[in-house]
Amino acid sequence: MDEQRIQWSEEIARLREGEGMTFKAIGERYQISPEKVSYLYQSFLRRRRPSCQIGGGKAA
């Protein structure tokens, strides 16, 4: 993921979690579709979430 997309996803997460804005409202603010806002927010969540696999996904 490139640096600009990371920054966008962090800003969207801040607005979504900190200010309680909807995907539609964020999209209207930045002139992007609610679907794209949702995609960027999900990419933020994927980066924030630790690996669910034991041992980081490596065989024990």
N, CA, C and O atoms as a GROMACS GRO file, in nm:
protein
  240
    1MET      N    1   0.085  -0.118   0.000
    1MET     CA    2   0.000   0.000   0.000
    1MET      C    3   0.090   0.123   0.000
    1MET      O    4   0.183   0.133   0.080
    2ASP      N    5   0.062   0.216  -0.088
    2ASP     CA    6   0.146   0.334  -0.096
    2ASP      C    7   0.115   0.434   0.017
    2ASP      O    8   0.012   0.426   0.083
    3GLU      N    9   0.207   0.525   0.036
    3GLU     CA   10   0.199   0.619   0.149
    3GLU      C   11   0.073   0.705   0.145
    3GLU      O   12   0.012   0.731   0.248
    4GLN      N   13   0.034   0.750   0.025
    4GLN     CA   14  -0.085   0.834   0.014
    4GLN      C   15  -0.212   0.758   0.056
    4GLN      O   16  -0.298   0.813   0.124
    5ARG      N   17  -0.221   0.632   0.014
    5ARG     CA   18  -0.338   0.552   0.051
    5ARG      C   19  -0.342   0.527   0.202
    5ARG      O   20  -0.449   0.525   0.262
    6ILE      N   21  -0.225   0.507   0.262
    6ILE     CA   22  -0.218   0.489   0.407
    6ILE      C   23  -0.267   0.615   0.478
    6ILE      O   24  -0.344   0.607   0.574
    7GLN      N   25  -0.223   0.732   0.430
    7GLN     CA   26  -0.267   0.858   0.491
    7GLN      C   27  -0.418   0.877   0.477
    7GLN      O   28  -0.484   0.920   0.572
    8TRP      N   29  -0.472   0.846   0.358
    8TRP     CA   30  -0.617   0.857   0.338
    8TRP      C   31  -0.691   0.766   0.433
    8TRP      O   32  -0.790   0.807   0.495
    9SER      N   33  -0.644   0.641   0.445
    9SER     CA   34  -0.715   0.545   0.531
    9SER      C   35  -0.710   0.587   0.677
    9SER      O   36  -0.806   0.567   0.751
   10GLU      N   37  -0.598   0.646   0.720
   10GLU     CA   38  -0.587   0.694   0.858
   10GLU      C   39  -0.680   0.813   0.883
   10GLU      O   40  -0.742   0.822   0.989
   11GLU      N   41  -0.690   0.903   0.785
   11GLU     CA   42  -0.781   1.018   0.798
   11GLU      C   43  -0.927   0.972   0.804
   11GLU      O   44  -1.006   1.022   0.884
   12ILE      N   45  -0.961   0.877   0.719
   12ILE     CA   46  -1.097   0.824   0.718
   12ILE      C   47  -1.129   0.756   0.851
   12ILE      O   48  -1.238   0.773   0.905
   13ALA      N   49  -1.034   0.680   0.904
   13ALA     CA   50  -1.055   0.614   1.033
   13ALA      C   51  -1.074   0.717   1.144
   13ALA      O   52  -1.157   0.700   1.233
   14ARG      N   53  -0.996   0.826   1.138
   14ARG     CA   54  -1.009   0.931   1.239
   14ARG      C   55  -1.149   0.992   1.234
   14ARG      O   56  -1.212   1.012   1.337
   15LEU      N   57  -1.197   1.022   1.114
   15LEU     CA   58  -1.330   1.081   1.099
   15LEU      C   59  -1.440   0.982   1.139
   15LEU      O   60  -1.538   1.020   1.203
   16ARG      N   61  -1.422   0.857   1.102
   16ARG     CA   62  -1.522   0.754   1.129
   16ARG      C   63  -1.531   0.723   1.278
   16ARG      O   64  -1.640   0.719   1.336
   17GLU      N   65  -1.414   0.702   1.340
   17GLU     CA   66  -1.412   0.662   1.481
   17GLU      C   67  -1.415   0.782   1.575
   17GLU      O   68  -1.481   0.777   1.679
   18GLY      N   69  -1.345   0.887   1.541
   18GLY     CA   70  -1.334   1.002   1.630
   18GLY      C   71  -1.452   1.096   1.624
   18GLY      O   72  -1.495   1.150   1.726
   19GLU      N   73  -1.505   1.116   1.504
   19GLU     CA   74  -1.615   1.211   1.487
   19GLU      C   75  -1.748   1.143   1.456
   19GLU      O   76  -1.851   1.209   1.448
   20GLY      N   77  -1.744   1.011   1.437
   20GLY     CA   78  -1.868   0.938   1.412
   20GLY      C   79  -1.931   0.965   1.276
   20GLY      O   80  -2.051   0.947   1.260
   21MET      N   81  -1.851   1.006   1.179
   21MET     CA   82  -1.905   1.035   1.046
   21MET      C   83  -1.936   0.906   0.972
   21MET      O   84  -1.870   0.804   0.991
   22THR      N   85  -2.036   0.912   0.886
   22THR     CA   86  -2.072   0.797   0.803
   22THR      C   87  -1.982   0.794   0.680
   22THR      O   88  -1.918   0.894   0.646
   23PHE      N   89  -1.980   0.679   0.612
   23PHE     CA   90  -1.903   0.669   0.488
   23PHE      C   91  -1.956   0.769   0.385
   23PHE      O   92  -1.879   0.828   0.310
   24LYS      N   93  -2.086   0.786   0.382
   24LYS     CA   94  -2.148   0.880   0.287
   24LYS      C   95  -2.102   1.023   0.316
   24LYS      O   96  -2.067   1.096   0.223
   25ALA      N   97  -2.103   1.063   0.443
   25ALA     CA   98  -2.063   1.200   0.479
   25ALA      C   99  -1.915   1.224   0.450
   25ALA      O  100  -1.877   1.332   0.402
   26ILE      N  101  -1.832   1.126   0.477
   26ILE     CA  102  -1.689   1.140   0.447
   26ILE      C  103  -1.668   1.150   0.296
   26ILE      O  104  -1.590   1.232   0.249
   27GLY      N  105  -1.740   1.066   0.220
   27GLY     CA  106  -1.731   1.071   0.074
   27GLY      C  107  -1.773   1.205   0.019
   27GLY      O  108  -1.711   1.257  -0.074
   28GLU      N  109  -1.879   1.262   0.074
   28GLU     CA  110  -1.924   1.394   0.028
   28GLU      C  111  -1.820   1.501   0.059
   28GLU      O  112  -1.799   1.591  -0.021
   29ARG      N  113  -1.757   1.490   0.174
   29ARG     CA  114  -1.654   1.588   0.212
   29ARG      C  115  -1.536   1.585   0.116
   29ARG      O  116  -1.484   1.690   0.078
   30TYR      N  117  -1.494   1.464   0.077
   30TYR     CA  118  -1.374   1.449  -0.006
   30TYR      C  119  -1.404   1.417  -0.152
   30TYR      O  120  -1.312   1.390  -0.230
   31GLN      N  121  -1.532   1.420  -0.190
   31GLN     CA  122  -1.572   1.396  -0.329
   31GLN      C  123  -1.528   1.259  -0.380
   31GLN      O  124  -1.479   1.246  -0.492
   32ILE      N  125  -1.547   1.156  -0.296
   32ILE     CA  126  -1.523   1.018  -0.337
   32ILE      C  127  -1.645   0.935  -0.298
   32ILE      O  128  -1.724   0.975  -0.212
   33SER      N  129  -1.660   0.820  -0.360
   33SER     CA  130  -1.779   0.738  -0.335
   33SER      C  131  -1.774   0.677  -0.195
   33SER      O  132  -1.666   0.651  -0.141
   34PRO      N  133  -1.892   0.653  -0.136
   34PRO     CA  134  -1.897   0.585  -0.006
   34PRO      C  135  -1.830   0.447  -0.012
   34PRO      O  136  -1.773   0.401   0.086
   35GLU      N  137  -1.838   0.381  -0.128
   35GLU     CA  138  -1.775   0.250  -0.144
   35GLU      C  139  -1.624   0.261  -0.132
   35GLU      O  140  -1.560   0.176  -0.069
   36LYS      N  141  -1.565   0.364  -0.193
   36LYS     CA  142  -1.420   0.385  -0.184
   36LYS      C  143  -1.380   0.419  -0.040
   36LYS      O  144  -1.277   0.373   0.008
   37VAL      N  145  -1.462   0.500   0.027
   37VAL     CA  146  -1.436   0.533   0.168
   37VAL      C  147  -1.436   0.406   0.250
   37VAL      O  148  -1.348   0.386   0.334
   38SER      N  149  -1.534   0.319   0.229
   38SER     CA  150  -1.542   0.193   0.301
   38SER      C  151  -1.420   0.106   0.273
   38SER      O  152  -1.364   0.046   0.366
   39TYR      N  153  -1.378   0.099   0.147
   39TYR     CA  154  -1.260   0.020   0.110
   39TYR      C  155  -1.136   0.071   0.183
   39TYR      O  156  -1.058  -0.009   0.236
   40LEU      N  157  -1.117   0.201   0.187
   40LEU     CA  158  -1.000   0.258   0.254
   40LEU      C  159  -1.006   0.235   0.405
   40LEU      O  160  -0.903   0.208   0.468
   41TYR      N  161  -1.124   0.244   0.462
   41TYR     CA  162  -1.140   0.218   0.605
   41TYR      C  163  -1.108   0.072   0.637
   41TYR      O  164  -1.040   0.043   0.736
   42GLN      N  165  -1.156  -0.020   0.553
   42GLN     CA  166  -1.126  -0.161   0.574
   42GLN      C  167  -0.977  -0.189   0.561
   42GLN      O  168  -0.923  -0.274   0.633
   43SER      N  169  -0.909  -0.120   0.471
   43SER     CA  170  -0.764  -0.140   0.458
   43SER      C  171  -0.693  -0.091   0.583
   43SER      O  172  -0.593  -0.149   0.625
   44PHE      N  173  -0.744   0.017   0.644
   44PHE     CA  174  -0.688   0.065   0.770
   44PHE      C  175  -0.706  -0.041   0.880
   44PHE      O  176  -0.612  -0.070   0.955
   45LEU      N  177  -0.824  -0.098   0.887
   45LEU     CA  178  -0.851  -0.200   0.989
   45LEU      C  179  -0.763  -0.323   0.969
   45LEU      O  180  -0.716  -0.382   1.067
   46ARG      N  181  -0.740  -0.362   0.844
   46ARG     CA  182  -0.654  -0.478   0.817
   46ARG      C  183  -0.510  -0.451   0.862
   46ARG      O  184  -0.445  -0.540   0.915
   47ARG      N  185  -0.461  -0.330   0.842
   47ARG     CA  186  -0.325  -0.297   0.885
   47ARG      C  187  -0.315  -0.288   1.036
   47ARG      O  188  -0.212  -0.323   1.094
   48ARG      N  189  -0.420  -0.243   1.102
   48ARG     CA  190  -0.420  -0.226   1.247
   48ARG      C  191  -0.433  -0.360   1.319
   48ARG      O  192  -0.378  -0.376   1.428
   49ARG      N  193  -0.504  -0.453   1.260
   49ARG     CA  194  -0.533  -0.582   1.325
   49ARG      C  195  -0.408  -0.670   1.326
   49ARG      O  196  -0.344  -0.689   1.222
   50PRO      N  197  -0.373  -0.723   1.443
   50PRO     CA  198  -0.258  -0.815   1.447
   50PRO      C  199  -0.294  -0.947   1.380
   50PRO      O  200  -0.411  -0.980   1.363
   51SER      N  201  -0.193  -1.020   1.342
   51SER     CA  202  -0.216  -1.149   1.278
   51SER      C  203  -0.294  -1.240   1.373
   51SER      O  204  -0.264  -1.248   1.492
   52CYS      N  205  -0.394  -1.307   1.319
   52CYS     CA  206  -0.477  -1.396   1.401
   52CYS      C  207  -0.416  -1.534   1.413
   52CYS      O  208  -0.463  -1.617   1.491
   53GLN      N  209  -0.312  -1.559   1.336
   53GLN     CA  210  -0.251  -1.691   1.338
   53GLN      C  211  -0.145  -1.698   1.447
   53GLN      O  212  -0.072  -1.601   1.471
   54ILE      N  213  -0.136  -1.812   1.511
   54ILE     CA  214  -0.037  -1.835   1.615
   54ILE      C  215   0.101  -1.839   1.550
   54ILE      O  216   0.120  -1.903   1.447
   55GLY      N  217   0.197  -1.770   1.610
   55GLY     CA  218   0.332  -1.770   1.556
   55GLY      C  219   0.349  -1.686   1.432
   55GLY      O  220   0.445  -1.704   1.357
   56GLY      N  221   0.255  -1.594   1.409
   56GLY     CA  222   0.265  -1.507   1.293
   56GLY      C  223   0.247  -1.578   1.160
   56GLY      O  224   0.291  -1.528   1.056
   57GLY      N  225   0.183  -1.694   1.162
   57GLY     CA  226   0.154  -1.764   1.038
   57GLY      C  227   0.262  -1.864   0.998
   57GLY      O  228   0.249  -1.929   0.894
   58LYS      N  229   0.366  -1.879   1.078
   58LYS     CA  230   0.473  -1.973   1.046
   58LYS      C  231   0.444  -2.106   1.112
   58LYS      O  232   0.386  -2.112   1.220
   59ALA      N  233   0.485  -2.214   1.046
   59ALA     CA  234   0.465  -2.347   1.102
   59ALA      C  235   0.544  -2.364   1.231
   59ALA      O  236   0.658  -2.318   1.241
   60ALA      N  237   0.483  -2.429   1.328
   60ALA     CA  238   0.549  -2.450   1.458
   60ALA      C  239   0.642  -2.567   1.456
   60ALA      O  240   0.705  -2.598   1.557
   0.00000   0.00000   0.00000
